[in-house]
Amino acid sequence: MTLYETLRHLADSYGLVVIFALYLVLCGWSFLPNSKARVEQAKNSIFEEDQDV
């Protein structure tokens, strides 16, 4: 078995699981209590330019 076949087998077998786990972690990150201030700042950042006028 070549290196390419081994890597392809790993990507086919575990790639989707790793990507889904990463998706869940990144989505859940915004619901952590410590990130509330950052979420609020990001949520209101599109209006910063309007507030200066």
N, C-alpha and C positions, 0 to 999 in steps of 0.2 A: 504494500500500500504506500503510495507516494504521499509526500507532505500535502500536496494540493487536495488529494482525496480525503486525507485526515481532517484538514481544516474545513473542507466543504461539509463533511459529515457532522462536525461539531457545530457549524453554523446552521445546518438544517435541523439538527436535534435541539440545540440549546439557544440558538440565536433569538428565536421568538420569545422564549421564556425570559431571557435577559432583557430584551427590549421592553417587554410588558412590565417587568419588575421595575425597570428604570422609569417608565411612564408613571407607575403608581407612586413611586418615591417622589418624583418631581411634582406631581399633582397634589400629593399629600403635604408637601413641604409648605405650601401656602396656608394650610390650616393649622400649623403649629402656633402655639400662643406667642412665641417670641417673634414671629414674623408679621404680626398684625400692623406694626408701624410701617414696615416696608411695603406691605400690601396697600395700605392707605395712601402712602406716598406715590406708589406706582399708579394707583387708581386715579388719583387727582393730577398726575403729572401732565396730562394732555390739556389741562385748563390753566397751567401756570402762565402761559403766554397771554391769555385773556385777562388774568388778574393784574398784569403790569400796566395795562392800558387804562 
